[in-house]
């Protein structure tokens, strides 16, 4: 175990972090206890780092969101640790080969999620992240990425509709086949669009690779979306798992 290395996943609404473990190749052995801190999109809350040790050797990060958030995180960690590393998308790693001809055009969070999926097993996988956006990425059993899709999440759809038409509520409602009131109709339409995207992705994936992939779900919006395949695997810390795989390297032994 290497308790002196900590992993940080800064997203649009939350910061997740965990100590890196190196107890073997099993995915569940790569992460210590995961912490999560909600933020307002511009600043991390005061005292967010109270659970971290006062000093540690290294921090490995992936970051999206506002520059002010990134700066705050980096300044805090610089004061606590001796070495900072920021993960980046590369063309291939640990058996994963991405479809994008320009690796920098593929978001690092998507890349790390696929790296985490690859460490879980050969697949094939349809990796679906539900957060501010919905992302779909198809990864075959040989580690080849066949590309993906990006769309607004149901929460972002509701937010956008409310922003353009204030009488349309941003929250609430139930998912039904055909709603008889506006609140349920909004929930059903936005959730239904997301579910249809995922189901179409599964069908298109099967047509592309000749078999239906396993659905691997991650992101803060997964639990709020009713109607997802109950056989799907839920991996709430998949990006951190990928960050651990990035840090440990293909053999699981990178210092």
C-alpha positions as CSV (number, residue, x, y, z in Angstrom):
1,X,0.0,0.0,0.0
2,X,1.2,3.5,-0.8
3,X,-0.7,5.9,1.5
4,X,1.5,8.8,0.5
5,X,-0.2,9.1,-2.9
6,X,-3.6,10.6,-3.2
7,X,-6.0,10.8,-6.2
8,X,-8.3,13.8,-7.0
9,X,-11.1,14.0,-9.5
10,X,-12.4,17.5,-9.8
11,X,-15.7,17.6,-11.6
12,X,-18.3,20.3,-12.4
13,X,-20.2,19.8,-9.2
14,X,-18.0,17.6,-6.9
15,X,-14.5,16.9,-5.9
16,X,-13.8,13.2,-5.2
17,X,-10.6,12.0,-3.7
18,X,-9.0,8.8,-2.3
19,X,-5.6,7.4,-1.2
20,X,-4.0,5.2,-3.7
21,X,-3.5,1.6,-2.7
22,X,-1.2,-0.9,-4.5
23,X,-2.4,-4.2,-3.1
24,X,-2.6,-6.0,-6.5
25,X,-4.4,-5.8,-9.8
26,X,-8.0,-6.1,-8.5
27,X,-9.8,-2.9,-9.2
28,X,-11.3,-2.8,-5.7
29,X,-7.8,-2.9,-4.2
30,X,-6.6,0.3,-5.9
31,X,-8.6,2.9,-3.9
32,X,-8.8,3.6,-0.2
33,X,-11.9,5.2,1.3
34,X,-13.4,7.7,-1.2
35,X,-14.4,11.2,0.0
36,X,-16.7,13.6,-1.9
37,X,-17.1,17.4,-1.6
38,X,-19.9,19.3,-3.3
39,X,-19.0,22.8,-4.6
40,X,-20.8,25.7,-6.2
41,X,-18.9,25.6,-9.5
42,X,-16.6,28.4,-8.5
43,X,-15.1,27.6,-5.2
44,X,-14.4,24.6,-2.9
45,X,-16.0,25.1,0.5
46,X,-13.8,26.2,3.4
47,X,-12.2,23.3,5.3
48,X,-12.8,20.8,2.5
49,X,-9.3,19.4,3.0
50,X,-9.7,18.6,6.7
51,X,-9.8,14.9,6.1
52,X,-6.5,14.9,4.2
53,X,-3.2,14.2,6.0
54,X,-1.2,17.3,6.8
55,X,1.6,16.1,4.4
56,X,1.8,13.5,1.8
57,X,4.3,12.7,-1.0
58,X,2.3,13.0,-4.2
59,X,-1.1,14.0,-5.7
60,X,-2.4,12.8,-9.0
61,X,-5.3,14.8,-10.5
62,X,-7.8,15.1,-13.2
63,X,-9.7,18.4,-13.4
64,X,-12.6,19.9,-15.3
65,X,-14.6,22.9,-14.4
66,X,-13.8,26.6,-13.8
67,X,-10.2,27.8,-13.7
68,X,-10.8,29.3,-10.2
69,X,-11.6,25.8,-8.9
70,X,-8.6,24.3,-10.4
71,X,-6.3,27.0,-9.0
72,X,-7.8,26.6,-5.5
73,X,-7.2,22.9,-5.6
74,X,-3.7,23.2,-6.9
75,X,-2.7,25.8,-4.3
76,X,-4.1,23.7,-1.5
77,X,-2.3,20.6,-2.6
78,X,1.0,22.4,-3.3
79,X,1.1,23.3,0.3
80,X,0.6,19.7,1.4
81,X,2.5,17.5,-1.0
82,X,5.8,17.3,-2.7
83,X,4.8,16.3,-6.2
84,X,1.7,17.0,-8.4
85,X,0.9,15.1,-11.5
86,X,-2.1,15.8,-13.9
87,X,-3.4,12.9,-16.0
88,X,-3.9,13.5,-19.7
89,X,-5.4,11.5,-22.5
90,X,-2.9,9.4,-24.5
91,X,-3.4,7.3,-27.6
92,X,-3.0,4.0,-25.8
93,X,-2.3,2.7,-22.4
94,X,-2.8,-0.5,-20.5
95,X,-4.4,-2.2,-23.5
96,X,-6.7,0.7,-24.2
97,X,-6.5,2.3,-27.7
98,X,-8.6,5.4,-28.2
99,X,-10.5,6.2,-31.4
100,X,-9.8,9.9,-31.5
101,X,-6.9,10.7,-33.9
102,X,-6.0,13.7,-31.7
103,X,-5.9,12.4,-28.1
104,X,-6.2,15.9,-26.6
105,X,-9.7,16.2,-28.1
106,X,-11.0,13.3,-25.8
107,X,-11.8,14.5,-22.3
108,X,-9.5,13.1,-19.7
109,X,-12.5,12.0,-17.6
110,X,-13.8,9.9,-20.4
111,X,-10.4,8.5,-21.0
112,X,-9.9,7.6,-17.4
113,X,-13.4,6.0,-17.1
114,X,-12.5,3.7,-20.0
115,X,-9.1,3.0,-18.4
116,X,-11.0,2.0,-15.2
117,X,-13.3,-0.2,-17.3
118,X,-10.4,-1.9,-18.9
119,X,-8.8,-2.7,-15.5
120,X,-12.2,-4.2,-14.4
121,X,-12.0,-6.7,-17.3
122,X,-11.9,-7.1,-21.1
123,X,-15.5,-6.2,-21.8
124,X,-16.9,-5.3,-24.2
125,X,-18.1,-2.2,-22.3
126,X,-20.5,0.6,-23.1
127,X,-19.2,3.2,-20.5
128,X,-21.9,5.7,-19.7
129,X,-21.2,8.7,-17.5
130,X,-24.2,10.8,-16.3
131,X,-23.3,14.2,-14.8
132,X,-23.6,17.6,-16.3
133,X,-23.6,15.8,-19.6
134,X,-24.2,12.2,-20.6
135,X,-21.2,10.5,-22.3
136,X,-21.2,7.1,-24.0
137,X,-18.0,5.3,-25.1
138,X,-17.8,1.9,-26.7
139,X,-14.9,-0.3,-25.8
140,X,-14.5,-3.7,-27.3
141,X,-13.0,-6.8,-25.7
142,X,-9.6,-6.1,-27.4
143,X,-9.4,-2.7,-25.8
144,X,-10.3,-0.7,-28.9
145,X,-12.4,2.4,-28.4
146,X,-14.9,2.8,-31.1
147,X,-15.9,6.4,-30.3
148,X,-18.7,7.8,-28.3
149,X,-21.5,10.4,-27.9
150,X,-22.1,13.4,-25.7
151,X,-25.5,14.9,-24.8
152,X,-27.1,17.0,-22.1
153,X,-28.0,15.2,-18.9
154,X,-31.7,15.2,-17.8
155,X,-30.7,17.7,-15.0
156,X,-29.1,20.0,-17.6
157,X,-32.2,19.7,-19.9
158,X,-34.4,20.7,-17.1
159,X,-32.1,23.6,-16.1
160,X,-32.0,24.9,-19.7
161,X,-35.8,24.7,-20.1
162,X,-36.4,26.5,-16.9
163,X,-33.9,29.1,-17.9
164,X,-35.8,29.8,-21.1
165,X,-39.3,29.4,-19.7
166,X,-39.4,30.0,-15.9
167,X,-42.9,28.4,-15.6
168,X,-41.3,25.0,-16.4
169,X,-40.1,23.7,-13.0
170,X,-36.4,22.7,-12.8
171,X,-37.1,19.8,-10.4
172,X,-39.7,17.3,-9.5
173,X,-42.2,15.0,-11.3
174,X,-42.4,11.3,-11.9
175,X,-41.3,9.2,-14.8
176,X,-44.3,7.7,-16.6
177,X,-45.1,6.6,-20.1
178,X,-47.5,9.4,-20.9
179,X,-47.9,12.1,-18.3
180,X,-51.1,14.0,-17.5
181,X,-49.5,17.0,-15.9
182,X,-46.6,19.3,-16.8
183,X,-44.2,18.3,-14.0
184,X,-44.4,14.6,-14.8
185,X,-44.2,15.4,-18.5
186,X,-40.9,17.3,-18.0
187,X,-39.4,14.5,-16.0
188,X,-40.6,11.8,-18.4
189,X,-39.4,13.7,-21.5
190,X,-35.9,14.5,-20.2
191,X,-35.3,11.2,-18.5
192,X,-36.8,9.4,-21.5
193,X,-34.4,11.2,-23.9
194,X,-31.4,10.0,-21.8
195,X,-32.7,6.4,-21.6
196,X,-33.4,6.3,-25.3
197,X,-29.8,7.5,-26.0
198,X,-28.4,4.8,-23.8
199,X,-30.6,2.1,-25.4
200,X,-29.8,3.2,-28.9
201,X,-26.1,3.2,-28.0
202,X,-26.4,-0.4,-26.9
203,X,-28.1,-1.4,-30.1
204,X,-25.6,0.4,-32.3
205,X,-22.8,-1.1,-30.3
206,X,-24.1,-4.6,-30.8
207,X,-24.4,-3.9,-34.6
208,X,-20.8,-2.6,-34.6
209,X,-19.0,-5.3,-32.7
210,X,-21.4,-8.3,-33.0
211,X,-22.4,-8.6,-29.4
212,X,-24.2,-6.5,-26.8
213,X,-21.7,-4.8,-24.4
214,X,-22.0,-4.7,-20.7
215,X,-23.4,-1.4,-19.5
216,X,-21.0,0.3,-17.1
217,X,-22.5,3.4,-15.3
218,X,-20.8,6.2,-13.4
219,X,-21.4,9.8,-12.5
220,X,-23.6,11.6,-10.0
221,X,-26.7,11.5,-12.1
222,X,-27.0,7.7,-12.3
223,X,-29.2,7.1,-9.3
224,X,-31.6,9.9,-10.3
225,X,-32.3,8.3,-13.6
226,X,-35.1,5.6,-13.3
227,X,-35.4,2.9,-15.9
228,X,-31.8,2.0,-16.5
229,X,-31.1,-1.7,-17.1
230,X,-31.0,-3.3,-13.6
231,X,-28.3,-5.6,-14.9
232,X,-25.9,-2.7,-15.6
233,X,-22.8,-2.4,-13.4
234,X,-22.7,0.7,-11.3
235,X,-19.2,2.1,-10.7
236,X,-19.6,5.4,-8.9
237,X,-15.8,5.9,-8.6
238,X,-14.9,4.8,-12.1
239,X,-12.8,7.9,-13.0
240,X,-10.8,7.5,-9.8
241,X,-10.3,3.9,-10.6
242,X,-8.9,5.0,-14.0
243,X,-6.7,7.5,-12.3
244,X,-5.4,4.8,-10.1
245,X,-4.7,2.7,-13.1
246,X,-3.0,5.6,-14.8
247,X,-0.8,6.1,-11.7
248,X,0.1,2.5,-11.2
249,X,0.8,1.8,-14.8
250,X,0.2,-1.3,-17.0
251,X,1.7,-3.7,-14.4
252,X,0.0,-2.1,-11.4
253,X,3.3,-1.4,-9.9
254,X,4.2,2.2,-11.0
255,X,5.6,4.0,-7.9
